[in-house]
Amino acid sequence: MKMAMAQNKPSIVSINVGVVLDMDEWFGKMGLSCISMALSDFYSIDGSNYKTRLVLHTRDSKKDVVGAAAAALDLLKNVEVEAIIGPISSMQADFLINLGQKSQVPIISFSATSPSISSFRNQYFVRTTHNDSSQVKPISSIIQSFGWRQIVPIYIDNQFGEGIIPFLADALEEINTRIPYRSVISEFATLDQIKSELLKLMNMQTRVFIVHMPISLGSKLFTMAKEIGMMSEGFVWIVTDAMANQLNSMDASKIKFREENPRIVDVALDVYGLWAYDSATALAMAVEKSRISGAFFRKPNVSGNATDLEAFGVSRDGPKLLKAILNTTFKGLSGDFQLVDGQLQSPPYQIINVVGNGAKEIGFWTRENGIVRKPNSRRGYSVSKENFGSIIWPGDTTSVPKGWVIPTNGKKLKIGVPVKDGFTEFVKVTRDLTTNTTTVTGYCIDVFDAVMEALPYYVPYEYVPFAAPDGKSAGDYNELVYQVFLGNFDVVVGDTTIVSNRSQFVDFTLPYTESGVTMMVPIKDDNRDNTWVFLKPLTWELWLTSFCSFVFIGFVIWLLEHRVNEDFRGPFWHQVGMIFWFSFSTMVFAQKERIVSNLARFVLIIWFLVVLILTSSYTASLTSMLTVEKLQPTVKDVKELLKSKDYVGYQPGSFVVGLLRKMDFDEDRLKAYNTPEECVDLLAKGSSNGGIAAVFDEIPYVKLFLANYCLKFTTVGPTYKTDGFGFAFPIGSPLVPDVSRAVLNVTEGEKMVQIERAWFDESTCSDSSTSLSSNSLGLDSFWGLFVMAVIAAVLALVIFLMKFIHEHWHIIRRSNLSLRERSRILARKFDTKDYSCHTFKKSELRDVLADSTHDLDCSRSPHGNLSLLPSPRTTGPPSPTNSSHTEQMLHFPGEEGDSPSRGENEAVNGQVEMV
């Protein structure tokens, strides 16, 4: 019976699996131990149901890339393994994964973390650990939360160390943090070499370091850093998970013991051991699920002298096994085992604070919420430092380090200052040839000194003139600012304007002066000729527009009132005079004629508004010219300068010349001046006498200039926006935020007032009451009013004409009349009173007959005949019936009732008919 059961037991397929590790290292021994333990545990739990067994074939990579390659070749060629677990380092894995791609054998590494190797380029590479690029976001979040603007990465000089740097640089760039220096240390560096590199770092400003290297080199680095004093207050050390995952092995005694006894491992299990355990478990599950046979097949046509790289076969079951591995998920010792794009999915990162030989948890970083106290927090994404627990910084302090300091080698900051001939109130460089010393003074220098005194710490500095050997300026302001970018100056202080092209090379502090560029011109006495002063309040365009508008409105009113208002009737010249008289009388609201048409009243309502505003503005402007304003600028605006082609002045070396070119000033019309005295001389000569008509300069210079010459010059036109004077620092300098805050403290306080009084005494012009006249009122200020009046008049005309055409449509549509005859008839109709209007209801019929008689006297028929018949009613106001009857008394050819012969005069039904 027992024998029968044994015969029915299913056979178990043995699957060869290679393991390539550094067997002489504690890390390799720990990994192998965890792999063996994982397989033992896997098959001991319900192992009787499994149809496959993994058989491990271990090879020593001997801590070498070539050794790892040789071990893998042996496993592929001689053992024909279906998968390889390992190697340990990213450098070894870089070559092995190519062998795996060639043989279709999955290479499973639980410790190769470099982003430079990935499954995107080698699909048979399976990373069962975290990609180093996944931790750059947590690192940048930590840096952002504390506001550090510069960091220095310290990393090992190999593929593992270099792989993370591009990703780290991109993450830091997103938060505007610079990497001023990269510290690269060889994996074979001696303690003296490490010390030399650390001393170099001590002489720099940056005090935030990110360490990315294995534990073996990192322990040496921190031992030497502590020895030379770099673990004291002010320093910040951030280590990546390459060391953080093995911090339990950093005790100095354990390190020393391991160096003396390399064959003995006395280190607790770390996360890499857990990943090794889970990797072996995942492989065993994938093999069992895929039910592979473990059969290789050789490549055909392999010659006898083929190399080892050509001689090994290709796994028939490799694609199926790879798919099974990538789809394997379970709850492992290290957490959820799930592969995304061929590598282990990154979990939340734990942030720990290392204090002495211990470490404590201070927070977590998650992809969804950023920095949090607990990994399951749901408060939205945040990088606030308030989410951290209490932190003990180097030097046993709880104060957050600033992240930078003035170099400890006693070096002073080199402050570059401009050398100039004019406007020395801002910056003045004085050189004593006897003592060979240089003194720098001025408004800008005093402001910078006050700002540096306001800093909460001491910064040593010295002023260095930007001068050539002959003492003259070595270049313009753009070249001076560029010296900071080149590293020749640490800061530039002076009357340096913040403009966009300079900000590409330096970081400016907040401005400490007013901003803008303005135009300054001479002024002249405007009281020499007051004969025609009454014309000056308005420009000629506004005068002409006003005149035309008055005539147009008068004509429209006459047109609307002619048929219904006796005041707008009469002889031809009388009516012409009425048009002009009525329109201009509205200017002083002196018109006496009554208006009876609603359309005319509508037009006048709008027109009275225009007249009221126009006359009020004229009166105010003329009053101002005659009583207050005395002086007038010689140039009104920039357009006048461009049109006249006059010469304009600017300070040499200033960005203003570029602004003038953008404003389309001709290059040959630009003249430079160096001193205020030279500027006064050029303006006094004028453009026609070899001088200039105007000056373009920044507001601080113009204010200084006008403080002494306000009776001769003034500013006109718009102010072109700039950001004022600022101090220039290297891009990313940690001093910029503190200096900017100090600038605000100084400019908002009494200290700035004292500095301005010391350099810009405005007492010379303080008693001057001279004011400048404004420009004449132009059409641009009133065109909206005129448009309103014209629209109202045109609208009224359209309504009037539509009504008139409607009333006489029977005449217009008569086809037996020529266009000339119809026009003549309509003209007479228009010139006739409209007796349907209420204004004529009380009119005497004799007035109508008198008008008719007058018309008959003034207009004869072509034959000279006139036929008169008495009317049934000749006196009294016309009734509606009489009105209709009266209308019929004036009958024109072409109307209904005309006789067939239009050339004859006839009396029909007692009516008067004229031809």
WOSULMO-V136743 format. One record per residue. N is the residue number from 1. RES is the residue in one small letter. SS is DSSP state (a for helix, b for strand, c for the rest). Layout:
{{N RES SS} {N RES SS}}
//
This chain:
{{1 m c} {2 k a} {3 m a} {4 a a} {5 m a} {6 a a} {7 q a} {8 n a} {9 k c} {10 p c} {11 s c} {12 i c} {13 v b} {14 s b} {15 i b} {16 n b} {17 v b} {18 g b} {19 v b} {20 v b} {21 l b} {22 d c} {23 m c} {24 d c} {25 e c} {26 w a} {27 f a} {28 g a} {29 k a} {30 m a} {31 g a} {32 l a} {33 s a} {34 c a} {35 i a} {36 s a} {37 m a} {38 a a} {39 l a} {40 s a} {41 d a} {42 f a} {43 y a} {44 s a} {45 i c} {46 d c} {47 g a} {48 s a} {49 n a} {50 y c} {51 k c} {52 t b} {53 r b} {54 l b} {55 v b} {56 l b} {57 h b} {58 t b} {59 r b} {60 d b} {61 s c} {62 k c} {63 k c} {64 d c} {65 v a} {66 v a} {67 g a} {68 a a} {69 a a} {70 a a} {71 a a} {72 a a} {73 l a} {74 d a} {75 l a} {76 l a} {77 k a} {78 n a} {79 v a} {80 e c} {81 v c} {82 e c} {83 a b} {84 i b} {85 i b} {86 g b} {87 p c} {88 i c} {89 s c} {90 s a} {91 m a} {92 q a} {93 a a} {94 d a} {95 f a} {96 l a} {97 i a} {98 n a} {99 l a} {100 g a} {101 q a} {102 k a} {103 s a} {104 q c} {105 v c} {106 p b} {107 i b} {108 i b} {109 s b} {110 f c} {111 s c} {112 a c} {113 t c} {114 s c} {115 p c} {116 s c} {117 i c} {118 s c} {119 s c} {120 f c} {121 r c} {122 n c} {123 q c} {124 y c} {125 f b} {126 v b} {127 r b} {128 t c} {129 t c} {130 h c} {131 n c} {132 d a} {133 s a} {134 s a} {135 q a} {136 v a} {137 k a} {138 p a} {139 i a} {140 s a} {141 s a} {142 i a} {143 i a} {144 q a} {145 s a} {146 f a} {147 g c} {148 w c} {149 r c} {150 q b} {151 i c} {152 v b} {153 p b} {154 i b} {155 y b} {156 i b} {157 d c} {158 n c} {159 q a} {160 f a} {161 g a} {162 e a} {163 g a} {164 i c} {165 i a} {166 p a} {167 f a} {168 l a} {169 a a} {170 d a} {171 a a} {172 l a} {173 e a} {174 e a} {175 i c} {176 n c} {177 t c} {178 r b} {179 i c} {180 p c} {181 y c} {182 r b} {183 s b} {184 v b} {185 i b} {186 s c} {187 e c} {188 f c} {189 a c} {190 t c} {191 l a} {192 d a} {193 q a} {194 i a} {195 k a} {196 s a} {197 e a} {198 l a} {199 l a} {200 k a} {201 l a} {202 m a} {203 n c} {204 m c} {205 q c} {206 t b} {207 r c} {208 v b} {209 f b} {210 i b} {211 v b} {212 h b} {213 m c} {214 p c} {215 i a} {216 s a} {217 l a} {218 g a} {219 s a} {220 k a} {221 l a} {222 f a} {223 t a} {224 m a} {225 a a} {226 k a} {227 e a} {228 i c} {229 g c} {230 m c} {231 m c} {232 s c} {233 e c} {234 g c} {235 f c} {236 v b} {237 w b} {238 i b} {239 v b} {240 t c} {241 d a} {242 a a} {243 m a} {244 a a} {245 n c} {246 q c} {247 l a} {248 n a} {249 s a} {250 m c} {251 d c} {252 a a} {253 s a} {254 k a} {255 i a} {256 k a} {257 f a} {258 r a} {259 e a} {260 e a} {261 n c} {262 p c} {263 r c} {264 i c} {265 v c} {266 d c} {267 v c} {268 a c} {269 l c} {270 d c} {271 v a} {272 y a} {273 g a} {274 l a} {275 w a} {276 a a} {277 y a} {278 d a} {279 s a} {280 a a} {281 t a} {282 a a} {283 l a} {284 a a} {285 m a} {286 a a} {287 v a} {288 e a} {289 k a} {290 s a} {291 r c} {292 i c} {293 s c} {294 g c} {295 a c} {296 f b} {297 f b} {298 r c} {299 k c} {300 p c} {301 n c} {302 v c} {303 s c} {304 g c} {305 n c} {306 a c} {307 t c} {308 d a} {309 l a} {310 e a} {311 a a} {312 f c} {313 g c} {314 v b} {315 s b} {316 r c} {317 d c} {318 g a} {319 p a} {320 k a} {321 l a} {322 l a} {323 k a} {324 a a} {325 i a} {326 l a} {327 n c} {328 t c} {329 t c} {330 f b} {331 k b} {332 g b} {333 l c} {334 s c} {335 g b} {336 d b} {337 f b} {338 q c} {339 l b} {340 v b} {341 d c} {342 g c} {343 q b} {344 l b} {345 q c} {346 s c} {347 p c} {348 p c} {349 y b} {350 q b} {351 i b} {352 i b} {353 n b} {354 v b} {355 v b} {356 g c} {357 n c} {358 g b} {359 a b} {360 k b} {361 e b} {362 i b} {363 g b} {364 f b} {365 w b} {366 t b} {367 r c} {368 e c} {369 n c} {370 g b} {371 i b} {372 v b} {373 r c} {374 k c} {375 p c} {376 n c} {377 s c} {378 r c} {379 r c} {380 g c} {381 y c} {382 s b} {383 v c} {384 s c} {385 k a} {386 e a} {387 n a} {388 f c} {389 g c} {390 s c} {391 i c} {392 i c} {393 w b} {394 p c} {395 g c} {396 d c} {397 t b} {398 t c} {399 s c} {400 v c} {401 p c} {402 k c} {403 g c} {404 w b} {405 v c} {406 i c} {407 p c} {408 t c} {409 n c} {410 g c} {411 k c} {412 k c} {413 l b} {414 k b} {415 i b} {416 g b} {417 v b} {418 p c} {419 v c} {420 k c} {421 d c} {422 g c} {423 f c} {424 t c} {425 e c} {426 f c} {427 v c} {428 k b} {429 v b} {430 t b} {431 r b} {432 d b} {433 l c} {434 t c} {435 t c} {436 n c} {437 t b} {438 t b} {439 t b} {440 v b} {441 t b} {442 g c} {443 y a} {444 c a} {445 i a} {446 d a} {447 v a} {448 f a} {449 d a} {450 a a} {451 v a} {452 m a} {453 e a} {454 a a} {455 l c} {456 p c} {457 y c} {458 y c} {459 v c} {460 p c} {461 y b} {462 e b} {463 y b} {464 v b} {465 p b} {466 f c} {467 a b} {468 a c} {469 p c} {470 d c} {471 g c} {472 k c} {473 s b} {474 a c} {475 g c} {476 d c} {477 y a} {478 n a} {479 e a} {480 l a} {481 v a} {482 y a} {483 q a} {484 v a} {485 f a} {486 l a} {487 g c} {488 n c} {489 f c} {490 d c} {491 v b} {492 v b} {493 v c} {494 g c} {495 d c} {496 t c} {497 t b} {498 i c} {499 v c} {500 s c} {501 n c} {502 r a} {503 s a} {504 q a} {505 f c} {506 v b} {507 d b} {508 f b} {509 t c} {510 l c} {511 p c} {512 y c} {513 t c} {514 e c} {515 s c} {516 g c} {517 v b} {518 t b} {519 m b} {520 m b} {521 v b} {522 p b} {523 i b} {524 k b} {525 d b} {526 d c} {527 n c} {528 r c} {529 d c} {530 n c} {531 t c} {532 w c} {533 v a} {534 f a} {535 l a} {536 k c} {537 p c} {538 l b} {539 t c} {540 w a} {541 e a} {542 l a} {543 w a} {544 l a} {545 t a} {546 s a} {547 f a} {548 c a} {549 s a} {550 f a} {551 v a} {552 f a} {553 i a} {554 g a} {555 f a} {556 v a} {557 i a} {558 w a} {559 l a} {560 l a} {561 e a} {562 h c} {563 r c} {564 v c} {565 n c} {566 e a} {567 d a} {568 f a} {569 r c} {570 g c} {571 p c} {572 f a} {573 w a} {574 h a} {575 q a} {576 v a} {577 g a} {578 m a} {579 i a} {580 f a} {581 w a} {582 f a} {583 s a} {584 f a} {585 s a} {586 t c} {587 m c} {588 v c} {589 f c} {590 a c} {591 q c} {592 k c} {593 e c} {594 r c} {595 i c} {596 v c} {597 s c} {598 n a} {599 l a} {600 a a} {601 r a} {602 f a} {603 v a} {604 l a} {605 i a} {606 i a} {607 w a} {608 f a} {609 l a} {610 v a} {611 v a} {612 l a} {613 i a} {614 l a} {615 t a} {616 s a} {617 s a} {618 y a} {619 t a} {620 a a} {621 s a} {622 l a} {623 t a} {624 s a} {625 m a} {626 l a} {627 t a} {628 v c} {629 e c} {630 k c} {631 l b} {632 q b} {633 p b} {634 t c} {635 v c} {636 k c} {637 d c} {638 v a} {639 k a} {640 e a} {641 l a} {642 l a} {643 k a} {644 s a} {645 k c} {646 d c} {647 y c} {648 v b} {649 g b} {650 y b} {651 q b} {652 p c} {653 g c} {654 s c} {655 f c} {656 v a} {657 v a} {658 g a} {659 l a} {660 l a} {661 r a} {662 k a} {663 m c} {664 d c} {665 f c} {666 d c} {667 e a} {668 d a} {669 r a} {670 l b} {671 k b} {672 a b} {673 y b} {674 n c} {675 t c} {676 p a} {677 e a} {678 e a} {679 c a} {680 v a} {681 d a} {682 l a} {683 l a} {684 a a} {685 k a} {686 g c} {687 s a} {688 s a} {689 n a} {690 g c} {691 g c} {692 i c} {693 a c} {694 a b} {695 v b} {696 f b} {697 d b} {698 e b} {699 i a} {700 p a} {701 y a} {702 v a} {703 k a} {704 l a} {705 f a} {706 l a} {707 a a} {708 n a} {709 y a} {710 c c} {711 l c} {712 k c} {713 f b} {714 t b} {715 t b} {716 v b} {717 g b} {718 p b} {719 t b} {720 y b} {721 k c} {722 t c} {723 d c} {724 g c} {725 f b} {726 g c} {727 f c} {728 a b} {729 f b} {730 p b} {731 i c} {732 g c} {733 s c} {734 p c} {735 l a} {736 v a} {737 p a} {738 d a} {739 v a} {740 s a} {741 r a} {742 a a} {743 v a} {744 l a} {745 n a} {746 v a} {747 t a} {748 e c} {749 g c} {750 e a} {751 k a} {752 m a} {753 v a} {754 q a} {755 i a} {756 e a} {757 r a} {758 a a} {759 w a} {760 f c} {761 d c} {762 e c} {763 s a} {764 t a} {765 c a} {766 s c} {767 d c} {768 s c} {769 s c} {770 t c} {771 s c} {772 l b} {773 s c} {774 s c} {775 n c} {776 s c} {777 l b} {778 g c} {779 l a} {780 d a} {781 s a} {782 f c} {783 w a} {784 g a} {785 l a} {786 f a} {787 v a} {788 m a} {789 a a} {790 v a} {791 i a} {792 a a} {793 a a} {794 v a} {795 l a} {796 a a} {797 l a} {798 v a} {799 i a} {800 f a} {801 l a} {802 m a} {803 k a} {804 f a} {805 i a} {806 h a} {807 e a} {808 h c} {809 w a} {810 h a} {811 i a} {812 i a} {813 r c} {814 r c} {815 s c} {816 n c} {817 l c} {818 s c} {819 l a} {820 r a} {821 e a} {822 r a} {823 s a} {824 r a} {825 i a} {826 l a} {827 a a} {828 r a} {829 k a} {830 f a} {831 d a} {832 t c} {833 k c} {834 d c} {835 y c} {836 s c} {837 c c} {838 h a} {839 t a} {840 f a} {841 k c} {842 k c} {843 s c} {844 e b} {845 l a} {846 r a} {847 d a} {848 v a} {849 l a} {850 a a} {851 d a} {852 s a} {853 t a} {854 h a} {855 d a} {856 l a} {857 d a} {858 c a} {859 s c} {860 r c} {861 s c} {862 p c} {863 h c} {864 g c} {865 n c} {866 l c} {867 s c} {868 l c} {869 l c} {870 p c} {871 s c} {872 p c} {873 r c} {874 t c} {875 t c} {876 g c} {877 p b} {878 p c} {879 s c} {880 p a} {881 t a} {882 n a} {883 s a} {884 s a} {885 h a} {886 t a} {887 e a} {888 q a} {889 m a} {890 l c} {891 h b} {892 f c} {893 p c} {894 g c} {895 e c} {896 e c} {897 g c} {898 d c} {899 s c} {900 p c} {901 s c} {902 r c} {903 g c} {904 e c} {905 n c} {906 e c} {907 a c} {908 v b} {909 n c} {910 g c} {911 q b} {912 v c} {913 e b} {914 m c} {915 v c}}
//
